[in-house]
Structure formats: C-alpha cells, structure tokens
Amino acid sequence: MNLEVSPKKAREINDELVMLSYWAIIYQNIQKKINIDDKDVLLVKYEEIINNCIDTTSNIFKFAGCKNIHGTDHYSKPENYKWKWGSDDGGNVIKSLKVQNFKRKRINQKLISLIENIPEVQDLLISYGYKK
C-alpha cells in the first residue's frame, strides 16, 4: 500500500525484494515462533472482520475469555478523544468507529504475478488459510 501511494518510492524498491526479504520473512518467523494451529492461537484474517465483523469479533471475544461474547461492528470510543499525529488521520472514517472495507481497489499486476509465482509466498498463503 505504501508503494502505491508513493510512486517515487515504488520506482526505487524492487517488489520481489520486498516480498522475499520483508513480507515473507516476517510471516515465516511468526510460524517459527508460534504454532498457528495451536488451541492457544486464534488466526484472524482482515477479510473475515470486513466480511463478517459481528461473528468474527464474537469468536475473538470467546477466545479471549470475555464475559461479553456478542460480536460488534464498531469499536469502543476512546474517552476524551484527541487526535494525535501518527496514530490515525483524525478523519470521519476513524471517528465513525465502524468496521469498514477499504473502498479503493488497488491492482498491482507485477505484485500479483510475484505472489502467484514465488513458492515461499504460495506456501505461506496455504499455511495461513488463504489457499488450499
């Protein structure tokens, strides 16, 4: 996403290098440190929250042992809300506290091609439940 909003940076950075030297390594290290299939681990995908926020948050609350296990489609409003640089944009979307899908469609064919053709990335997509 950062590369798409900053075209100058996009020209300077090699997508394959970012994919293999940053993204893949982070998720491989998570797998090395924790067993994502363990009963004490709950894997939640962004897409699950966007597509079914109430059931997904209900499952999170149950997993965490909360008394209130009803799901939600909004976040709790912080007390004495004050915008702070670097924490959010202070705009209406953030202040609405509603779970929302990102409306702008981003299509980077080069990145999609890399995702489809790098075996390490494919293995990660399978292990994290994005592919079978």
PyMOL commands that set and color helices and strands:
alter all, ss='L'
color gray80, all
select helices_A, chain A and resi 2-5+7-12+15-33+46-51+53-64+92-96+109-117+119-127
alter helices_A, ss='H'
color red, helices_A
deselect
rebuild
show_as cartoon
